[in-house]
Amino acid sequence: MNQSVLIAWRSVWRQKKRTVLLASAIGFGFFVITMVGGFTGGLASSARLNFSNLFGGHIYIAGSQVSERGSEIAIIADA
């Protein structure tokens, strides 16, 4: 195993240009994933807030009670 690590280490330092390009590509990939995740999270939060502000006043409550005679009355009252 030590020999494999030594060979890999030598290969990394002999191919400096390839190593730098690979590290840059990995860093750029993490940057893009982080930015896209942040934008989509912000967009979802903003859309949720806008829809709740837009439609929040239109809440309809409906219910029914059974009268003493057994008929159903469409009314909600305090218990």
PyMOL Python script that loads the backbone (N, CA, C, O; Angstrom):
from pymol import cmd

cmd.read_pdbstr("""\
ATOM      1  N   MET A   1       0.820  -1.190   0.000  1.00  0.00           N
ATOM      2  CA  MET A   1       0.000   0.000   0.000  1.00  0.00           C
ATOM      3  C   MET A   1       0.867   1.258   0.000  1.00  0.00           C
ATOM      4  O   MET A   1       0.551   2.238  -0.676  1.00  0.00           O
ATOM      5  N   ASN A   2       1.969   1.225   0.768  1.00  0.00           N
ATOM      6  CA  ASN A   2       2.864   2.373   0.786  1.00  0.00           C
ATOM      7  C   ASN A   2       3.410   2.693  -0.592  1.00  0.00           C
ATOM      8  O   ASN A   2       3.561   3.862  -0.949  1.00  0.00           O
ATOM      9  N   GLN A   3       3.707   1.662  -1.365  1.00  0.00           N
ATOM     10  CA  GLN A   3       4.246   1.876  -2.697  1.00  0.00           C
ATOM     11  C   GLN A   3       3.187   2.524  -3.597  1.00  0.00           C
ATOM     12  O   GLN A   3       3.521   3.378  -4.418  1.00  0.00           O
ATOM     13  N   SER A   4       1.930   2.132  -3.456  1.00  0.00           N
ATOM     14  CA  SER A   4       0.852   2.725  -4.259  1.00  0.00           C
ATOM     15  C   SER A   4       0.687   4.202  -3.937  1.00  0.00           C
ATOM     16  O   SER A   4       0.511   5.021  -4.839  1.00  0.00           O
ATOM     17  N   VAL A   5       0.743   4.542  -2.660  1.00  0.00           N
ATOM     18  CA  VAL A   5       0.614   5.944  -2.249  1.00  0.00           C
ATOM     19  C   VAL A   5       1.799   6.743  -2.770  1.00  0.00           C
ATOM     20  O   VAL A   5       1.626   7.875  -3.224  1.00  0.00           O
ATOM     21  N   LEU A   6       2.978   6.188  -2.714  1.00  0.00           N
ATOM     22  CA  LEU A   6       4.178   6.867  -3.201  1.00  0.00           C
ATOM     23  C   LEU A   6       4.100   7.110  -4.706  1.00  0.00           C
ATOM     24  O   LEU A   6       4.468   8.184  -5.183  1.00  0.00           O
ATOM     25  N   ILE A   7       3.625   6.120  -5.449  1.00  0.00           N
ATOM     26  CA  ILE A   7       3.474   6.280  -6.898  1.00  0.00           C
ATOM     27  C   ILE A   7       2.429   7.345  -7.216  1.00  0.00           C
ATOM     28  O   ILE A   7       2.634   8.167  -8.109  1.00  0.00           O
ATOM     29  N   ALA A   8       1.315   7.337  -6.496  1.00  0.00           N
ATOM     30  CA  ALA A   8       0.269   8.342  -6.714  1.00  0.00           C
ATOM     31  C   ALA A   8       0.786   9.736  -6.389  1.00  0.00           C
ATOM     32  O   ALA A   8       0.512  10.686  -7.122  1.00  0.00           O
ATOM     33  N   TRP A   9       1.523   9.864  -5.310  1.00  0.00           N
ATOM     34  CA  TRP A   9       2.061  11.164  -4.896  1.00  0.00           C
ATOM     35  C   TRP A   9       3.039  11.697  -5.945  1.00  0.00           C
ATOM     36  O   TRP A   9       3.005  12.882  -6.276  1.00  0.00           O
ATOM     37  N   ARG A  10       3.900  10.841  -6.462  1.00  0.00           N
ATOM     38  CA  ARG A  10       4.848  11.250  -7.502  1.00  0.00           C
ATOM     39  C   ARG A  10       4.112  11.676  -8.771  1.00  0.00           C
ATOM     40  O   ARG A  10       4.499  12.645  -9.424  1.00  0.00           O
ATOM     41  N   SER A  11       3.058  10.954  -9.111  1.00  0.00           N
ATOM     42  CA  SER A  11       2.284  11.283 -10.304  1.00  0.00           C
ATOM     43  C   SER A  11       1.610  12.646 -10.163  1.00  0.00           C
ATOM     44  O   SER A  11       1.552  13.415 -11.122  1.00  0.00           O
ATOM     45  N   VAL A  12       1.105  12.940  -8.978  1.00  0.00           N
ATOM     46  CA  VAL A  12       0.454  14.233  -8.746  1.00  0.00           C
ATOM     47  C   VAL A  12       1.454  15.362  -8.938  1.00  0.00           C
ATOM     48  O   VAL A  12       1.131  16.359  -9.584  1.00  0.00           O
ATOM     49  N   TRP A  13       2.632  15.237  -8.407  1.00  0.00           N
ATOM     50  CA  TRP A  13       3.606  16.324  -8.487  1.00  0.00           C
ATOM     51  C   TRP A  13       4.318  16.390  -9.827  1.00  0.00           C
ATOM     52  O   TRP A  13       4.849  17.447 -10.167  1.00  0.00           O
ATOM     53  N   ARG A  14       4.355  15.329 -10.594  1.00  0.00           N
ATOM     54  CA  ARG A  14       4.951  15.380 -11.931  1.00  0.00           C
ATOM     55  C   ARG A  14       4.005  16.039 -12.932  1.00  0.00           C
ATOM     56  O   ARG A  14       4.448  16.697 -13.873  1.00  0.00           O
ATOM     57  N   GLN A  15       2.731  15.862 -12.728  1.00  0.00           N
ATOM     58  CA  GLN A  15       1.724  16.422 -13.638  1.00  0.00           C
ATOM     59  C   GLN A  15       1.069  17.638 -12.983  1.00  0.00           C
ATOM     60  O   GLN A  15      -0.127  17.612 -12.692  1.00  0.00           O
ATOM     61  N   LYS A  16       1.835  18.696 -12.751  1.00  0.00           N
ATOM     62  CA  LYS A  16       1.327  19.862 -12.015  1.00  0.00           C
ATOM     63  C   LYS A  16       0.184  20.558 -12.748  1.00  0.00           C
ATOM     64  O   LYS A  16      -0.803  20.954 -12.128  1.00  0.00           O
ATOM     65  N   LYS A  17       0.313  20.706 -14.051  1.00  0.00           N
ATOM     66  CA  LYS A  17      -0.724  21.392 -14.826  1.00  0.00           C
ATOM     67  C   LYS A  17      -2.049  20.631 -14.742  1.00  0.00           C
ATOM     68  O   LYS A  17      -3.102  21.232 -14.524  1.00  0.00           O
ATOM     69  N   ARG A  18      -1.994  19.325 -14.913  1.00  0.00           N
ATOM     70  CA  ARG A  18      -3.203  18.506 -14.826  1.00  0.00           C
ATOM     71  C   ARG A  18      -3.796  18.556 -13.423  1.00  0.00           C
ATOM     72  O   ARG A  18      -5.016  18.600 -13.267  1.00  0.00           O
ATOM     73  N   THR A  19      -2.939  18.550 -12.401  1.00  0.00           N
ATOM     74  CA  THR A  19      -3.409  18.607 -11.021  1.00  0.00           C
ATOM     75  C   THR A  19      -4.117  19.928 -10.736  1.00  0.00           C
ATOM     76  O   THR A  19      -5.177  19.950 -10.110  1.00  0.00           O
ATOM     77  N   VAL A  20      -3.525  21.028 -11.198  1.00  0.00           N
ATOM     78  CA  VAL A  20      -4.139  22.347 -10.990  1.00  0.00           C
ATOM     79  C   VAL A  20      -5.466  22.441 -11.733  1.00  0.00           C
ATOM     80  O   VAL A  20      -6.445  22.953 -11.190  1.00  0.00           O
ATOM     81  N   LEU A  21      -5.507  21.957 -12.959  1.00  0.00           N
ATOM     82  CA  LEU A  21      -6.761  21.995 -13.725  1.00  0.00           C
ATOM     83  C   LEU A  21      -7.851  21.155 -13.066  1.00  0.00           C
ATOM     84  O   LEU A  21      -9.007  21.574 -13.009  1.00  0.00           O
ATOM     85  N   LEU A  22      -7.494  19.992 -12.575  1.00  0.00           N
ATOM     86  CA  LEU A  22      -8.467  19.136 -11.906  1.00  0.00           C
ATOM     87  C   LEU A  22      -8.973  19.775 -10.617  1.00  0.00           C
ATOM     88  O   LEU A  22     -10.172  19.759 -10.340  1.00  0.00           O
ATOM     89  N   ALA A  23      -8.060  20.334  -9.834  1.00  0.00           N
ATOM     90  CA  ALA A  23      -8.473  21.001  -8.591  1.00  0.00           C
ATOM     91  C   ALA A  23      -9.365  22.202  -8.890  1.00  0.00           C
ATOM     92  O   ALA A  23     -10.333  22.451  -8.172  1.00  0.00           O
ATOM     93  N   SER A  24      -9.044  22.943  -9.945  1.00  0.00           N
ATOM     94  CA  SER A  24      -9.875  24.089 -10.337  1.00  0.00           C
ATOM     95  C   SER A  24     -11.263  23.633 -10.784  1.00  0.00           C
ATOM     96  O   SER A  24     -12.265  24.256 -10.434  1.00  0.00           O
ATOM     97  N   ALA A  25     -11.322  22.564 -11.543  1.00  0.00           N
ATOM     98  CA  ALA A  25     -12.614  22.051 -12.009  1.00  0.00           C
ATOM     99  C   ALA A  25     -13.463  21.571 -10.839  1.00  0.00           C
ATOM    100  O   ALA A  25     -14.671  21.809 -10.816  1.00  0.00           O
ATOM    101  N   ILE A  26     -12.858  20.904  -9.879  1.00  0.00           N
ATOM    102  CA  ILE A  26     -13.602  20.441  -8.706  1.00  0.00           C
ATOM    103  C   ILE A  26     -14.097  21.632  -7.887  1.00  0.00           C
ATOM    104  O   ILE A  26     -15.242  21.646  -7.438  1.00  0.00           O
ATOM    105  N   GLY A  27     -13.238  22.625  -7.695  1.00  0.00           N
ATOM    106  CA  GLY A  27     -13.648  23.826  -6.963  1.00  0.00           C
ATOM    107  C   GLY A  27     -14.775  24.564  -7.663  1.00  0.00           C
ATOM    108  O   GLY A  27     -15.728  25.001  -7.018  1.00  0.00           O
ATOM    109  N   PHE A  28     -14.672  24.705  -8.986  1.00  0.00           N
ATOM    110  CA  PHE A  28     -15.727  25.366  -9.742  1.00  0.00           C
ATOM    111  C   PHE A  28     -17.035  24.586  -9.663  1.00  0.00           C
ATOM    112  O   PHE A  28     -18.109  25.184  -9.583  1.00  0.00           O
ATOM    113  N   GLY A  29     -16.954  23.265  -9.684  1.00  0.00           N
ATOM    114  CA  GLY A  29     -18.157  22.439  -9.558  1.00  0.00           C
ATOM    115  C   GLY A  29     -18.845  22.636  -8.218  1.00  0.00           C
ATOM    116  O   GLY A  29     -20.068  22.767  -8.157  1.00  0.00           O
ATOM    117  N   PHE A  30     -18.063  22.657  -7.140  1.00  0.00           N
ATOM    118  CA  PHE A  30     -18.643  22.920  -5.823  1.00  0.00           C
ATOM    119  C   PHE A  30     -19.270  24.306  -5.762  1.00  0.00           C
ATOM    120  O   PHE A  30     -20.342  24.482  -5.182  1.00  0.00           O
ATOM    121  N   PHE A  31     -18.601  25.291  -6.364  1.00  0.00           N
ATOM    122  CA  PHE A  31     -19.128  26.659  -6.390  1.00  0.00           C
ATOM    123  C   PHE A  31     -20.473  26.710  -7.108  1.00  0.00           C
ATOM    124  O   PHE A  31     -21.421  27.316  -6.608  1.00  0.00           O
ATOM    125  N   VAL A  32     -20.559  26.080  -8.270  1.00  0.00           N
ATOM    126  CA  VAL A  32     -21.802  26.092  -9.049  1.00  0.00           C
ATOM    127  C   VAL A  32     -22.922  25.388  -8.292  1.00  0.00           C
ATOM    128  O   VAL A  32     -24.047  25.886  -8.248  1.00  0.00           O
ATOM    129  N   ILE A  33     -22.629  24.246  -7.702  1.00  0.00           N
ATOM    130  CA  ILE A  33     -23.659  23.514  -6.952  1.00  0.00           C
ATOM    131  C   ILE A  33     -24.141  24.324  -5.766  1.00  0.00           C
ATOM    132  O   ILE A  33     -25.337  24.347  -5.474  1.00  0.00           O
ATOM    133  N   THR A  34     -23.226  24.988  -5.079  1.00  0.00           N
ATOM    134  CA  THR A  34     -23.606  25.818  -3.935  1.00  0.00           C
ATOM    135  C   THR A  34     -24.463  27.005  -4.371  1.00  0.00           C
ATOM    136  O   THR A  34     -25.466  27.315  -3.728  1.00  0.00           O
ATOM    137  N   MET A  35     -24.078  27.660  -5.446  1.00  0.00           N
ATOM    138  CA  MET A  35     -24.835  28.818  -5.925  1.00  0.00           C
ATOM    139  C   MET A  35     -26.231  28.414  -6.399  1.00  0.00           C
ATOM    140  O   MET A  35     -27.214  29.084  -6.081  1.00  0.00           O
ATOM    141  N   VAL A  36     -26.319  27.329  -7.152  1.00  0.00           N
ATOM    142  CA  VAL A  36     -27.627  26.880  -7.645  1.00  0.00           C
ATOM    143  C   VAL A  36     -28.518  26.479  -6.471  1.00  0.00           C
ATOM    144  O   VAL A  36     -29.710  26.787  -6.464  1.00  0.00           O
ATOM    145  N   GLY A  37     -27.948  25.796  -5.483  1.00  0.00           N
ATOM    146  CA  GLY A  37     -28.721  25.434  -4.291  1.00  0.00           C
ATOM    147  C   GLY A  37     -29.219  26.659  -3.538  1.00  0.00           C
ATOM    148  O   GLY A  37     -30.357  26.682  -3.068  1.00  0.00           O
ATOM    149  N   GLY A  38     -28.376  27.670  -3.422  1.00  0.00           N
ATOM    150  CA  GLY A  38     -28.784  28.903  -2.752  1.00  0.00           C
ATOM    151  C   GLY A  38     -29.876  29.643  -3.508  1.00  0.00           C
ATOM    152  O   GLY A  38     -30.836  30.131  -2.913  1.00  0.00           O
ATOM    153  N   PHE A  39     -29.719  29.723  -4.832  1.00  0.00           N
ATOM    154  CA  PHE A  39     -30.732  30.404  -5.641  1.00  0.00           C
ATOM    155  C   PHE A  39     -32.069  29.694  -5.595  1.00  0.00           C
ATOM    156  O   PHE A  39     -33.106  30.344  -5.465  1.00  0.00           O
ATOM    157  N   THR A  40     -32.066  28.373  -5.698  1.00  0.00           N
ATOM    158  CA  THR A  40     -33.341  27.649  -5.682  1.00  0.00           C
ATOM    159  C   THR A  40     -33.990  27.712  -4.296  1.00  0.00           C
ATOM    160  O   THR A  40     -35.213  27.801  -4.187  1.00  0.00           O
ATOM    161  N   GLY A  41     -33.175  27.665  -3.238  1.00  0.00           N
ATOM    162  CA  GLY A  41     -33.741  27.805  -1.890  1.00  0.00           C
ATOM    163  C   GLY A  41     -34.355  29.172  -1.679  1.00  0.00           C
ATOM    164  O   GLY A  41     -35.439  29.290  -1.109  1.00  0.00           O
ATOM    165  N   GLY A  42     -33.664  30.210  -2.139  1.00  0.00           N
ATOM    166  CA  GLY A  42     -34.198  31.566  -2.032  1.00  0.00           C
ATOM    167  C   GLY A  42     -35.443  31.757  -2.877  1.00  0.00           C
ATOM    168  O   GLY A  42     -36.384  32.434  -2.460  1.00  0.00           O
ATOM    169  N   LEU A  43     -35.454  31.167  -4.053  1.00  0.00           N
ATOM    170  CA  LEU A  43     -36.619  31.273  -4.935  1.00  0.00           C
ATOM    171  C   LEU A  43     -37.829  30.582  -4.314  1.00  0.00           C
ATOM    172  O   LEU A  43     -38.935  31.122  -4.348  1.00  0.00           O
ATOM    173  N   ALA A  44     -37.632  29.411  -3.756  1.00  0.00           N
ATOM    174  CA  ALA A  44     -38.740  28.689  -3.127  1.00  0.00           C
ATOM    175  C   ALA A  44     -39.269  29.446  -1.919  1.00  0.00           C
ATOM    176  O   ALA A  44     -40.480  29.529  -1.717  1.00  0.00           O
ATOM    177  N   SER A  45     -38.368  29.998  -1.116  1.00  0.00           N
ATOM    178  CA  SER A  45     -38.794  30.763   0.057  1.00  0.00           C
ATOM    179  C   SER A  45     -39.550  32.017  -0.356  1.00  0.00           C
ATOM    180  O   SER A  45     -40.579  32.348   0.232  1.00  0.00           O
ATOM    181  N   SER A  46     -39.044  32.709  -1.359  1.00  0.00           N
ATOM    182  CA  SER A  46     -39.697  33.926  -1.836  1.00  0.00           C
ATOM    183  C   SER A  46     -41.068  33.616  -2.441  1.00  0.00           C
ATOM    184  O   SER A  46     -42.031  34.341  -2.191  1.00  0.00           O
ATOM    185  N   ALA A  47     -41.161  32.557  -3.224  1.00  0.00           N
ATOM    186  CA  ALA A  47     -42.447  32.190  -3.828  1.00  0.00           C
ATOM    187  C   ALA A  47     -43.460  31.811  -2.752  1.00  0.00           C
ATOM    188  O   ALA A  47     -44.629  32.188  -2.845  1.00  0.00           O
ATOM    189  N   ARG A  48     -43.026  31.069  -1.729  1.00  0.00           N
ATOM    190  CA  ARG A  48     -43.925  30.692  -0.642  1.00  0.00           C
ATOM    191  C   ARG A  48     -44.448  31.930   0.082  1.00  0.00           C
ATOM    192  O   ARG A  48     -45.638  32.017   0.387  1.00  0.00           O
ATOM    193  N   LEU A  49     -43.565  32.884   0.355  1.00  0.00           N
ATOM    194  CA  LEU A  49     -43.969  34.107   1.039  1.00  0.00           C
ATOM    195  C   LEU A  49     -44.912  34.932   0.175  1.00  0.00           C
ATOM    196  O   LEU A  49     -45.910  35.453   0.672  1.00  0.00           O
ATOM    197  N   ASN A  50     -44.605  35.055  -1.122  1.00  0.00           N
ATOM    198  CA  ASN A  50     -45.474  35.835  -2.011  1.00  0.00           C
ATOM    199  C   ASN A  50     -46.858  35.212  -2.148  1.00  0.00           C
ATOM    200  O   ASN A  50     -47.856  35.932  -2.138  1.00  0.00           O
ATOM    201  N   PHE A  51     -46.940  33.896  -2.275  1.00  0.00           N
ATOM    202  CA  PHE A  51     -48.245  33.256  -2.397  1.00  0.00           C
ATOM    203  C   PHE A  51     -49.041  33.354  -1.100  1.00  0.00           C
ATOM    204  O   PHE A  51     -50.259  33.526  -1.141  1.00  0.00           O
ATOM    205  N   SER A  52     -48.380  33.249   0.043  1.00  0.00           N
ATOM    206  CA  SER A  52     -49.113  33.355   1.299  1.00  0.00           C
ATOM    207  C   SER A  52     -49.616  34.787   1.513  1.00  0.00           C
ATOM    208  O   SER A  52     -50.693  34.985   2.075  1.00  0.00           O
ATOM    209  N   ASN A  53     -48.845  35.784   1.072  1.00  0.00           N
ATOM    210  CA  ASN A  53     -49.315  37.168   1.167  1.00  0.00           C
ATOM    211  C   ASN A  53     -50.434  37.446   0.170  1.00  0.00           C
ATOM    212  O   ASN A  53     -51.350  38.216   0.460  1.00  0.00           O
ATOM    213  N   LEU A  54     -50.362  36.827  -0.992  1.00  0.00           N
ATOM    214  CA  LEU A  54     -51.350  37.069  -2.039  1.00  0.00           C
ATOM    215  C   LEU A  54     -52.698  36.417  -1.724  1.00  0.00           C
ATOM    216  O   LEU A  54     -53.744  37.038  -1.914  1.00  0.00           O
ATOM    217  N   PHE A  55     -52.679  35.182  -1.248  1.00  0.00           N
ATOM    218  CA  PHE A  55     -53.915  34.441  -1.037  1.00  0.00           C
ATOM    219  C   PHE A  55     -54.272  34.264   0.435  1.00  0.00           C
ATOM    220  O   PHE A  55     -55.219  33.541   0.744  1.00  0.00           O
ATOM    221  N   GLY A  56     -53.556  34.890   1.338  1.00  0.00           N
ATOM    222  CA  GLY A  56     -53.784  34.683   2.765  1.00  0.00           C
ATOM    223  C   GLY A  56     -55.119  35.211   3.262  1.00  0.00           C
ATOM    224  O   GLY A  56     -55.642  34.707   4.255  1.00  0.00           O
ATOM    225  N   GLY A  57     -55.685  36.212   2.600  1.00  0.00           N
ATOM    226  CA  GLY A  57     -56.939  36.800   3.059  1.00  0.00           C
ATOM    227  C   GLY A  57     -58.172  36.046   2.597  1.00  0.00           C
ATOM    228  O   GLY A  57     -59.281  36.403   2.993  1.00  0.00           O
ATOM    229  N   HIS A  58     -58.025  35.040   1.793  1.00  0.00           N
ATOM    230  CA  HIS A  58     -59.167  34.334   1.228  1.00  0.00           C
ATOM    231  C   HIS A  58     -59.309  32.958   1.879  1.00  0.00           C
ATOM    232  O   HIS A  58     -59.153  31.928   1.223  1.00  0.00           O
ATOM    233  N   ILE A  59     -59.597  32.960   3.136  1.00  0.00           N
ATOM    234  CA  ILE A  59     -59.775  31.699   3.857  1.00  0.00           C
ATOM    235  C   ILE A  59     -61.270  31.539   4.131  1.00  0.00           C
ATOM    236  O   ILE A  59     -61.897  32.417   4.723  1.00  0.00           O
ATOM    237  N   TYR A  60     -61.824  30.434   3.705  1.00  0.00           N
ATOM    238  CA  TYR A  60     -63.235  30.169   3.903  1.00  0.00           C
ATOM    239  C   TYR A  60     -63.389  29.023   4.896  1.00  0.00           C
ATOM    240  O   TYR A  60     -62.770  27.969   4.754  1.00  0.00           O
ATOM    241  N   ILE A  61     -64.218  29.250   5.891  1.00  0.00           N
ATOM    242  CA  ILE A  61     -64.486  28.230   6.894  1.00  0.00           C
ATOM    243  C   ILE A  61     -65.945  27.814   6.743  1.00  0.00           C
ATOM    244  O   ILE A  61     -66.845  28.654   6.746  1.00  0.00           O
ATOM    245  N   ALA A  62     -66.162  26.538   6.615  1.00  0.00           N
ATOM    246  CA  ALA A  62     -67.514  26.026   6.466  1.00  0.00           C
ATOM    247  C   ALA A  62     -67.691  24.867   7.431  1.00  0.00           C
ATOM    248  O   ALA A  62     -66.738  24.165   7.770  1.00  0.00           O
ATOM    249  N   GLY A  63     -68.898  24.686   7.854  1.00  0.00           N
ATOM    250  CA  GLY A  63     -69.171  23.580   8.760  1.00  0.00           C
ATOM    251  C   GLY A  63     -70.671  23.397   8.916  1.00  0.00           C
ATOM    252  O   GLY A  63     -71.466  24.151   8.355  1.00  0.00           O
ATOM    253  N   SER A  64     -71.035  22.410   9.668  1.00  0.00           N
ATOM    254  CA  SER A  64     -72.459  22.158   9.892  1.00  0.00           C
ATOM    255  C   SER A  64     -72.647  21.642  11.309  1.00  0.00           C
ATOM    256  O   SER A  64     -71.748  21.051  11.908  1.00  0.00           O
ATOM    257  N   GLN A  65     -73.851  21.888  11.823  1.00  0.00           N
ATOM    258  CA  GLN A  65     -74.232  21.381  13.137  1.00  0.00           C
ATOM    259  C   GLN A  65     -75.567  20.668  12.989  1.00  0.00           C
ATOM    260  O   GLN A  65     -76.340  20.943  12.071  1.00  0.00           O
ATOM    261  N   VAL A  66     -75.815  19.766  13.891  1.00  0.00           N
ATOM    262  CA  VAL A  66     -77.080  19.044  13.897  1.00  0.00           C
ATOM    263  C   VAL A  66     -77.992  19.728  14.913  1.00  0.00           C
ATOM    264  O   VAL A  66     -77.619  19.916  16.071  1.00  0.00           O
ATOM    265  N   SER A  67     -79.203  20.099  14.460  1.00  0.00           N
ATOM    266  CA  SER A  67     -80.145  20.784  15.357  1.00  0.00           C
ATOM    267  C   SER A  67     -80.802  19.774  16.300  1.00  0.00           C
ATOM    268  O   SER A  67     -80.560  18.571  16.205  1.00  0.00           O
ATOM    269  N   GLU A  68     -81.628  20.279  17.205  1.00  0.00           N
ATOM    270  CA  GLU A  68     -82.328  19.416  18.159  1.00  0.00           C
ATOM    271  C   GLU A  68     -83.296  18.480  17.458  1.00  0.00           C
ATOM    272  O   GLU A  68     -83.576  17.394  17.965  1.00  0.00           O
ATOM    273  N   ARG A  69     -83.808  18.873  16.319  1.00  0.00           N
ATOM    274  CA  ARG A  69     -84.747  18.043  15.572  1.00  0.00           C
ATOM    275  C   ARG A  69     -84.039  16.992  14.726  1.00  0.00           C
ATOM    276  O   ARG A  69     -84.682  16.088  14.193  1.00  0.00           O
ATOM    277  N   GLY A  70     -82.692  17.105  14.597  1.00  0.00           N
ATOM    278  CA  GLY A  70     -81.942  16.119  13.832  1.00  0.00           C
ATOM    279  C   GLY A  70     -81.584  16.568  12.436  1.00  0.00           C
ATOM    280  O   GLY A  70     -80.949  15.821  11.692  1.00  0.00           O
ATOM    281  N   SER A  71     -81.977  17.775  12.064  1.00  0.00           N
ATOM    282  CA  SER A  71     -81.625  18.257  10.730  1.00  0.00           C
ATOM    283  C   SER A  71     -80.252  18.946  10.775  1.00  0.00           C
ATOM    284  O   SER A  71     -79.829  19.457  11.812  1.00  0.00           O
ATOM    285  N   GLU A  72     -79.593  18.945   9.660  1.00  0.00           N
ATOM    286  CA  GLU A  72     -78.262  19.529   9.577  1.00  0.00           C
ATOM    287  C   GLU A  72     -78.370  21.003   9.204  1.00  0.00           C
ATOM    288  O   GLU A  72     -79.063  21.362   8.253  1.00  0.00           O
ATOM    289  N   ILE A  73     -77.670  21.862   9.971  1.00  0.00           N
ATOM    290  CA  ILE A  73     -77.698  23.309   9.744  1.00  0.00           C
ATOM    291  C   ILE A  73     -76.271  23.736   9.367  1.00  0.00           C
ATOM    292  O   ILE A  73     -75.300  23.389  10.039  1.00  0.00           O
ATOM    293  N   ALA A  74     -76.180  24.496   8.274  1.00  0.00           N
ATOM    294  CA  ALA A  74     -74.871  24.967   7.829  1.00  0.00           C
ATOM    295  C   ALA A  74     -74.497  26.231   8.597  1.00  0.00           C
ATOM    296  O   ALA A  74     -74.722  27.340   8.112  1.00  0.00           O
ATOM    297  N   ILE A  75     -73.932  26.074   9.781  1.00  0.00           N
ATOM    298  CA  ILE A  75     -73.578  27.207  10.625  1.00  0.00           C
ATOM    299  C   ILE A  75     -72.443  26.768  11.565  1.00  0.00           C
ATOM    300  O   ILE A  75     -72.333  25.594  11.919  1.00  0.00           O
ATOM    301  N   ILE A  76     -71.631  27.706  11.947  1.00  0.00           N
ATOM    302  CA  ILE A  76     -70.603  27.458  12.952  1.00  0.00           C
ATOM    303  C   ILE A  76     -70.824  28.447  14.083  1.00  0.00           C
ATOM    304  O   ILE A  76     -70.914  29.651  13.842  1.00  0.00           O
ATOM    305  N   ALA A  77     -70.912  27.969  15.284  1.00  0.00           N
ATOM    306  CA  ALA A  77     -71.143  28.827  16.451  1.00  0.00           C
ATOM    307  C   ALA A  77     -70.230  28.394  17.579  1.00  0.00           C
ATOM    308  O   ALA A  77     -69.626  27.324  17.519  1.00  0.00           O
ATOM    309  N   ASP A  78     -70.127  29.218  18.605  1.00  0.00           N
ATOM    310  CA  ASP A  78     -69.320  28.878  19.767  1.00  0.00           C
ATOM    311  C   ASP A  78     -69.950  27.707  20.508  1.00  0.00           C
ATOM    312  O   ASP A  78     -71.172  27.574  20.563  1.00  0.00           O
ATOM    313  N   ALA A  79     -69.113  26.880  21.064  1.00  0.00           N
ATOM    314  CA  ALA A  79     -69.597  25.690  21.754  1.00  0.00           C
ATOM    315  C   ALA A  79     -70.117  26.017  23.133  1.00  0.00           C
ATOM    316  O   ALA A  79     -70.565  25.124  23.852  1.00  0.00           O
TER     317      ALA A  79
END
""", "prot")
cmd.dss("prot")
cmd.show_as("cartoon", "prot")
cmd.util.cbc("prot")
cmd.orient("prot")
